[in-house]
Amino acid sequence: MNNFTQILDKPKNIALLKLREFVLSSIKKEISDFNNDLSDLHNFVQKKDVNDLRLSLFNLINSKIEWENLILDICGDDLKYKHGSDLLVQSKINLSIQMPNDETSVLPIHTDSSSADSPFQSNIWIPLTDAFDTNSMYVLDKEQTLQFVNNSVKKKLKEFHSSNFNIKKENFINVKFGQILLFNPSILHGNMLNETNKTRVSLNLRVKSMFSPEPDLRNADRKFGTYYKILTITDETKFSLDFIKSGYLQ
Amino acid sequence: MKLVQPYVLPRPFNGYNIPGAIQSVYLKNYSTAKKFDFRLPIVEITTSSTFYLLKGFLNKNKNLEINISLASLFVFPIYSKEQIKDLFEDYLQLNITLHGVLENKIFSLEEFFEWTESVRNINNLTHTYNSDYMSKIMDNLDGN
């Protein structure tokens, strides 16, 4: 199976522990009797309240901590190896909560590139709990993805639903806290109803090379300035940009 | 509560063509979420490249702290350094803050100019999927 996924082992990574600690302490402030076990969250939050909690955590993580630096500490070297030294990152980091039997949080099968994300980015998926079976995400392979996009372009699709695909048990990503998943945004993925008895909490964000191709104005909201911001840029690239900016080459 | 003046651009910008009503609701939601005082939006005239109502508002409030919310900072001609300069050159001394809701940015004019510079630098150097450059790369790959 070729699905362009990569699992990075980051056990005891301080920045990763800080991220999880921030989420834990933020939940504790809202739910005083929470037992500090994210995989047990469903015993403290009702399904009808989970999206409010998710949004609250999303706002806190994006306003109270410098998550960009933590991400660089966790996997900056891996990202630079893959995409080069000048990196753009999605403006905000996302947080997902998949509680057992919560049909409101199911994210149907999709590719990020369907909604105009750059096919040249990497999706970073950071579980803050162990992720396994249906509490995790499934990732299909290159062949099923290409077959789907070719049929879509040729208008051969009648509908787009997970039941149209051959999703197997082994398509679900099995990772523990301390492991990070990088995957190609164009590969079909999604989740199903969590039929395990554990909650999965995870973060996700997207990174690309500053100079990799972008959408044109047809999808202007996915370009740098709106969707992406600078994650890291070398002094040498800054110098080169200043050199061009001077007008000397015009 | 702080007053943030919503400003709506009723014409295409940056590849978007967002109905004024939708821009208005988006900006009203922003004001509500941020607990700013609500005020009806200024709706610019539709004629291309004009910002008469915006300039009128800035002139009228020269001595005040001015906060303006926009559905997107791209309502302004970001990709033209000259047009941006022309638009704001009479107002550089004013205390203006721009709230770009889509971009989630709050900028002074000076910060805004710096941001437009980086957008121009990076987006103008980056190829789009449909560019001739990308076509050439894909044609070459097909040949290998």
Interface residues (C-beta under 8 A of the other chain):
Chain A: L88 S91 K92 P119 M210 F211 S212 P213 E214 P215 D216 L217 R218 N219 A220 D221 K223 F224 G225 T226 I230 L241 I244 K245
Chain B: N14 G15 Y16 S72 L73 F74 I78 L102 E103 N104 W115 E117 S118 V119 N121 I122 N123 L125 T126 H127 T128 Y129 N130 S131 M134
